[in-house]
Every structure is written in structure tokens, then in C-alpha cells.
Amino acid sequence: MTIAEKVQVSADKTRFTLFKEGLFYKCYNEDAMMFTQKVRAYKVSSKFVKSVGAEVRSLGFPASEIEKENLKLQAISEAIQA
């Protein structure tokens, strides 16, 4: 899945999407902002992506956070009411 497709999926306001990318979970644009507001304050990165033609905001955290249960998928779901 390309970054452009991921940005398009994250624009859907009816669902929250985390993407597994290697050893990390990442979310983009609206999903990243919602995550920082409702779940946990992580640093959101912003960079211009030529294929999208716009600034793309993203945040990521290690998959080990979920495996260690420091951050549970169920807790994320409840926090963002998804």
C-alpha cells in the first residue's frame, strides 16, 4: 500500500486506521491527530510527500508497545470511540 493510499484511507472519518510497517504501527493525518488528542501524546512528524502533493502528518510507535501491553488496541479503540 502506498503512502497516497494510506493518506486516503486515513481521511475516512468513520474509522481509525493503524498500519503495521515493519516493527512499528503508524497512522497518518487525521488519525495521527486524533491519536495524540485522545490516546497518548506522541510527536507528530510532518513532511511534504511528492506523490501525495501535500504535507503528510504521521506518528509511529513500536509494535512492542502493544505486545508488552503498555498500549492496548482495545484501549485505543475505546479512547477514540471506534
HELIX and SHEET records of a PDB file:
HELIX    1   1 ILE A    3  SER A   10  1                                   8    
HELIX    2   2 ASN A   29  LYS A   38  1                                  10    
HELIX    3   3 SER A   64  GLU A   67  1                                   4    
HELIX    4   4 LEU A   73  ILE A   80  1                                   8    
SHEET    1   A 4 PHE A  19  GLU A  21  0                                        
SHEET    2   A 4 PHE A  24  TYR A  28 -1                                        
SHEET    3   A 4 ALA A  54  PRO A  62 -1                                        
SHEET    4   A 4 SER A  45  VAL A  49 -1                                        
END                                                                             
